[in-house]
Amino acid sequence: MSFPGVSGRELLHAVENDVAASVGSACHSDTGTVSGVLAAMGIGIERALGAVRLSVGTFTTEEEVHHAAHALIKCWRELRRPG
């Protein structure tokens, strides 16, 4: 998912108590650069920098998915820069 106008790192920091996610693969998550995969897909820099990576598993409930979605959207609306 991508949250334009907000750094993916900033967004995940804001929801760290509600959502377990990352801004990229484990080998890329500590760098401040755009993911090579997103760059290869032609994703623009603003969208790529606002990208977060979510994973679900066999035991993930629909309620947990809705909770994560609402938490991310709420924080994105609070953090995004006008424009």
VODREN-545355 format. One record per residue: residue in one letter; x, z, y of N, C-alpha, C, O, CB in turn. Coordinates in steps of 0.02 Angstrom, whole numbers, plus 50000, padded with zeros to 5 digits. Glycine has a CB too. Example, Ala and Ser with C-alpha at 12.3 -4.5 7.8 and 13.67 -1.06 7.14 Angstrom:
<nodes>
A506605039049716506155039049775506605039049835507125042349834505655045249776/S506425035449888506845035749947506455039450002506705040250057507045028649970/
</nodes>
This chain:
<nodes>
M500425000049942500005000050000500445000050061501005002450060499535005950000/S500184997350115500554997350177500135000150233499534998750238500794990350194/F500455004050275500125007250332500495005150395500935008750419500115014950324/P500314999350424500654996750483500635001650541500155005350551500344990250504/G501185001650579501225005950638501475012950622501545017050668500555006350670/V501615014350559501855020850538502405019850487502365015450444501275025250508/S502915023850490503435023850440503155026650375502825031850376504065027850463/G503275023350319503045025850255503325032850241502975037050214503245021050199/R503945033950260504255040550251503895045850292503755051350268505005040350271/E503735044250354503375048850399502685050550370502485056350370503305045750470/L502345045450345501675046450317501705050850255501315055550248501355039650300/L502175049450210502225053450150502425060650164502205065250130502715050350101/H502835061550215503015068350234502395072150258502325078050243503555068250290/A501955068750294501355071850320500855073750265500445078250274501025067250370/V500875070250208500405071550154500735074550092500445074650038500035065150134/E501355077050100501735079250042501395084750001501525085449942502405081650064/N500955088650031500605093849994499985091249958499685094849918500415099550041/D499785085049973499175082249944499295076149899498885074749855498715080349998/V499845072549910499945066149876500665065849851501135067149888499785060249922/A500735063949788501405062749760501515055249760501175051649723501485065749687/A501975052849801502105045749808502815044749831503175049549843501595042349857/S503015038449838503685036949863503655030749907503135027449911504185035949804/V504215029149939504235023149980504575017449943504655011949971504605024550046/G504765018449882505085013149843505275015649775505095021149754505685010449879/S505645011449739505875013449673506375019149679506635020349733506185007449637/A506495022649625506945028349626507645026549652507955030449686507005031449556/C507875020549636508545018649657508565016449730509105015449758508805012949614/H507995015849762507965013449831507665018549878507705017749939507555007049834/S507365023849852506955028249893507345032149945507045034549993506595032949850/D507995032949939508375036849987508685032650043509025035350087508925040649952/T508575026150041508855021950093508335020750147507735021350134509105015150064/G508555019150207508085017950262507955010650274507725008650328508345021150325/T508105006550224508024999350232507394996950196507085000550157508644995650205/V507214990850211506634987750179506794986050106507344983750091506414981250217/S506324987350062506404985749992506564978349983506254974050014505774987549953/G507044976849940507214969949925506634966149895506564960149906507804969649878/V506234969549856505644966349826505154964249879504894958649878505304971149775/L505014968749927504544966949980504824961450025504454957050046504384973150023/A505474961650038505794956350078505734949650041505594944550073506534958150092/A505854949649976505814943449937505104940649935505004934649928506054944649865/M504614945049943503914942949944503714940250013503164937650021503454948749925/G504174940750062504024938350128503614943050171503314941050220503674931850124/I503614949450151503234954450189503604955850255504214956950254503144961050147/G503254955750310503554957150375503834964150379503624968550342503044956050431/I504304965250424504654971650428504194977450444504274982850414505194971250481/E503714976550490503264982150506502854984250445502774990150431502794980150564/R502594979250410502204980750350502644983850295502434988450261501854974450324/A503244981150288503694983750236503914990950251503954995050205504314979250231/L504044992450313504254999350330503675004350323503795010350316504524999550402/G503055001850325502475006150316502225006550245501705009450231501915003850360/A502605003450199502385003250129502525009750093503035012950103502734997550093/V502055011650050502145017350006501965015049935501555010549925501695023450028/R502275018249887502175016449817501785021949782502015027749780502855015149781/L501215020249756500795025049720500765023049647500735017149630500085025449750/S500755027949604500695026749532500145031049504500035036749526501365028149495/V499795028449455499295032349420499465032349346499815027949322498575029349431/G499225037249311499355037849240498715038549201498165038549230499815043749225/T498785039249137498205039849092497755045549112497145045149106498445040749021/F498055051049136497665057049151497475057649224497185062749244498045063049129/T497625052649265497425052749335496675051849339496405047249308497805047249376/T496345056149376495615055749381495405051649441495795050749488495315062749385/E494805049249440494525045549497494505050149558494615047849614493815042949481/E494365056449548494345061249603495045061849636495085062249697494115068149578/E495565061849596496245062249623496415055949664496755056449715496755063149567/V496195050249640496315043949677495955044149744496255042349795496075037849635/H495335046349744494955046849807495275051949854495315050749915494225048849793/H495505057549828495825062649869496455059749902496575060749961496005068749826/A496865056249863497475053249890497315048049943497635047949996497895050049834/A496825043849930496625038749978496395041850044496605039650098496075034249949/H495975046750040495725050050101496295053450139496315053050201495185055150084/A496745056850104497305060350137497755055350172497955056450229497705064450086/L497915049750139498355044650168498025041450229498345040650281498525039250117/I497395039650224497055036350279496995041050339497105039050396496355034050258/K496815047350326496755052250380497425053050417497435052750479496535059050352/C497965053950381498615054750414498835048350448499125048650502499145056850362/W498705042650418498885036250450498535035650518498845033650567498695030250405/R497895037150519497525036750583497805041550635497815039850695496795038250572/E498045047350614498325052150661499025050150685499205051650742498355059050629/L499405046850642500105045350657500225038450689500715037550725500505045850595/R499785033750676499935026950697500005026250772499685029650812499385022250672/R500435021850789500565020350859500045015450884499865010750848501295017550870/P499795016350945499305011650972499595004650977500195003650987499065013951042/G499154999750970499374992850978499214988950921499364983050919500074992350992/
</nodes>
